[in-house]
Amino acid sequence: MQTQSAMTLLPRSERKWWRDAVTYQIYIRSFADANGDGKGDVEGIRSRLPYLKKLGIDAIWITPWYPSPQNDHGYDVSNYMDIETDYGTLADAERLIKEAHEMGMRIIVDIVPNHTSDQHAWFQAALKAAPGSKERARYMFKDGKGENGELPPNNWNAVFGGSAWQRVTEADGKLGQWYLHLFAVEQPDLNWENEEVKSHLKDVLRFWLDRGVDGFRIDVAHGMVKAEGLPDVPKEDPSNPDLLAAIAMPFWDQDGVHEIYREWRKIFDSYEGDRMAVAEAWVSPSSRIARYLRHDELANSFNFEFLTSQWDAKNLKKNIDSSLSAIQEVGAPASWVFNNHDVVRSVDRFDLGLGSGSQETTLQRQGDPAKLDIARGTRRARAGALLMLALPGGAYIYQGEELALPEVRDIPEDRLTDPRWRMSNYKDRGRDGCRVPLPWNTNSAAAFGFSINKDLKPEQAWLPQSSWWGSFSVEMQDTNKASTLNMYRAALAIRKAENGLGDGPMSWIEAGDKIIAFTRPGNFACYVNFGNEIALPESAAVLLSSGALNQGKLPTDTAVWLRLP
């Protein structure tokens, strides 16, 4: 079976940078703390640019760094055109962008256009204004149902739990209208039928493009436009609206979002340097993602079908095939991702067989820790990394993935910060377990090297680090040739040197139900074994493997990159 085999492969220098890029996601609060307050910051990122350069990535994606009350750690924005004071200043951000460019790395910033913080000046003005005012028109304010408006306008639920509607107290002290919040109650949805909203977000894009950013990651890119009339979800008992819901939802993936992106694309194209945007668009079926990647819309989209795959050859191969088929008609590059700040880390997920099912409790989200085999999960995560980095298109790495960090499961309940914890009525511990500050040093001082504050104890970081965290540190892995960190460095160096890796054609190799195998240009092949030990092709040269081979044979849960004769 051939996949994308008809594509003409241009030299890498002639391809748009984002068609091949390996992008490293930085969760700014947890990457590096340069002012000693226990929270990561812009200067912390700048201090670790040499580490990222040595790792071999092409671009950095930074989670929201704007002023925010931090109810959802930056995804509740109170001002799109400045830097959160905990993280630094606008001058710090401009210096980071400049230095990253000097070191050959691009910068992608997160933009959150579906909702603002309830502390945004616009929303505070809306609360003070009367129903029907221009201030309220920027958001989704509606009258309630029932005799006195005591019922919400429809039956929509919030992603984080509970109703998606919150009733406000009017200026006269009486209960009044309701506002929509598809996420936390502190995150009111903007009204994208409002011209002022459209104009302001365009100004935000230009503000950051003028400062040199190379692209944007669009949060909830499929959610800004709601179905006309805000109809009920077509179920008697609407559960929380899964971002990848199997049924069509009146607030996800509406046709109107594409008009927004066509306007945005004109702005990107008016700047030099192939500026781009990547969509966080959870769409079902996956074929609908092509609509976001048409030539006059966005460059790229995250591949959530791939991200939610089981550690299973048949499931992964099916998702790779459908992902490539979905974008073939529009000529967009694929993107591959196994980790981000919203999902359980792949070490745990691959071992416990977690996928995209219901995630309303901690057990459903994180799996049963009694069944977790960290060593096996690490082998699978390492093999998965080589699979991902060999596939055609771009790839995204989440901070700490290159260290094979596991999910942190022992954060005390009184230290959990994810709004999911509260909004699930304390059933789902949420996403904090993949957001714990990185361990840079083996010694626990300065929160395992996360901070410049030598007196900061691991439990004093904004999210507490576990006592065992240092055993996964950069320092521990830096000089160990067999470490996951050095496997990533080697893989990224090979990927950069091979014109046939990144964007381009691939062909499947039929090797049985328990093997994923394919070739890329330049006689390159990738084999991933999900079953019993197998023999590799004769006379093939091993370029890199995720684990030790057994006298030239490939063990289970292991991947290898080969040069075929």
Residue, then its C-alpha position, 0 to 999 in steps of 0.5 A: m500500500q502506498t501513501q502520499s507516494a505521488m508527492t514531489l519532494l523538494p529540498r528542505s530549504e525550499r519547503k515552508w519551515w512549518r511543513d517539517a518543523v519539530t515544535y517544542q511546547i513550553y508550559i511557561r509556568s513549569f519550564a524554568d523559574a528565573n526570578g525565584d518565585g516558584k513559577g516559570d517565566v520568560e527569562g527562564i525560557r531564555s536561560r534554557l535556549p541553549y538546551l533547546k538548541k542542543l535538543g535540535i528542535d525547530a520552533i518553540w510554542i509557548t502557552p499563554w503568557y498574557p496577563s491573567p488571574q490564572n484560573d485556568h493558567g493563562y487560558d483566561v486572558s485579561n489582556y491580549m497585548d502584554i505579558e503576565t507580571d509573574y512571567g516578566t515584561l514585554a521587553d523580556a518577551e521581545r528579547l526572547i524572540k530575538e535570541a531564539h531567532e538568532m539561534g535558528m529557532r522560531i516562536i509560536v505563541d498561544i492565542v485564546p480567541n474563544h473566551t476571555s477572563d471574567q477579569h478582562a476590562w470588556f467583561q467587567a464593563a459588560l457586568k456593569a452595563a444593561p442588557g442589550s448594551k454594546e458592552r454585553a454584545r461582545y459576549m454571549f449574554k442571553d435571557g433565561k427561560g422560565e417564568n422569571g428567567e430562572l432557567p438557563p437559555n439552553n441545556w449546554n454543559a461546560v467542558f469542565g463540568g456543570s452548566a455552561w451558563q452562569r446567571v449574573t446579578e444586575a446593577d439593581g441587585k436583582l438576578g438577570q441575564w445569563y452568560l455562556h462559558l463553555f469552559a470555566v465559569e471565569q472564562p466567558d465566551l466571546n460573541w464572534e458575530n460582533e464586529e468589535v470582537k473580530s477587529h480586536l483579535k485582528d489587532v492582537l495578531r498584528f501586535w505579536l506579528d510586529r514583535g516577530v512571532d512566527g506563528f500562533r497556536i489557536d486554542v479551541a479553534h473549532g469553538m468560536v462560532k455557535a449554531e444560529g439560535l443556540p439550539d439544545v444539544p440533541k440528547e435528553d441528558p447531555s453529558n459534558p461536551d467531549l472535545l471530540a464528541a461523536i455527535a455534532m455539537p451546536f458549539w463545535d466546528q461550525d462553518g462560520v469559523h472558516e470565515i474567521y481564518r480566511e481573514w486571519r490568513k490574509i494578515f499572516d500572508s501580509y508579513e514576511g517569513d511564512r507566518m502561520a497558525v496551527a489549530e487546536a481543532w477537535v473535529s469528528p470525523s477526522s476528515r473535517i480537519a481538511r476544511y481548516l487547512r485549505h490554501d487560504e486558511l490555516a497551515n497546520s492542525f493538531n492531530f488528536e486522532f493520533l494523540t488519543s491512539q491506543w498502544d496497538a499496531k492496528n489502531l495506530k496504523k488506522n489513525i495514521d492512514s485516516s490522518l493522511s487521507a484527511i489532509q491529502e486533498v488540500g495538500a497540507p502537511a500532517s502533524w503528529v503529537f503524543n503529549n501536551h498539557d491537557v493529556v496524561r503523559s504517554v509513559d502512563r497512557f501507553d502502558l495502561g491503554l488509555g485512549s479517548g474514552s470518558q474522562e469524568t473521574t481520576l480513574q478514567r483520566q489517569g488509569d489504575p496506578a496499581k496496574l502501571d509498569i513504568a519501565r514498560g511504559t517508558r519503552r513504549a513512549r520511547a518507541g512511540a517517539l521514533l514512530m512519530l518523528a519518522l512520519p511525514g509532516g511536522a511533530y510536536i514535543y511537550q516539555g519533559e517528554e524528552l525525559a520520559l517523565p511519567e504522570v505525577r499522581d501524588i500531588p496533595e488534593d489541597r495543592l491541585t489547581d486545575p479547574r476540572w477538580r472543582m468543576s467535576n465536584y472533586k471527582d477528576r483530579g484534572r491535568d496537573g499531573c502532566r504540568v509539574p515543574l521540570p526537574w533540571n538537576t538531580n539534587s532537590a535544591a532549588a526545586f530540582g534546579f527549576s528555580i534560581n532560588k537555592d532555598l526553594k524546596p520541591e514542594q514549594a514550587w507552584l505545583p509540588q514536585s515529588s521526592w523521586w522527581g530528580s531521578f528523571s532530571v536533565e542532569m541525570q540524563d545528559t551524559n547517559k548515552a542510553s537516556t531518553l534525552n539523548m535518544y531524542r537528540a540523536a533522532l532530531a539530528i538524524r531527522k534534520a540531516e535526512n531530506g526524506l524525513g519531515d514532509g514528503p511521501m511514505s510507503w507502508i511495508e507489510a510486516g504482519d499485524k503486530i508491526i508498523a513499518f514504512t519507508r521514507p525517501g533515501n532508503f530510510a525505514c522505520y519498524v515498530n514492534f508491538g508483538n514477539e521479537i522479530a528479525l530485521p531486514e538483512s544488510a540493513a544498517v541501524l541508524l537509531s533504536s529506542g531500546a537495545l536490539n537482541q543480536g540484530k532482532l527487534p524486541t517488543d515495544t521497541a522501534v528502530w530506524l534503518r538504512l535499507p540496502 
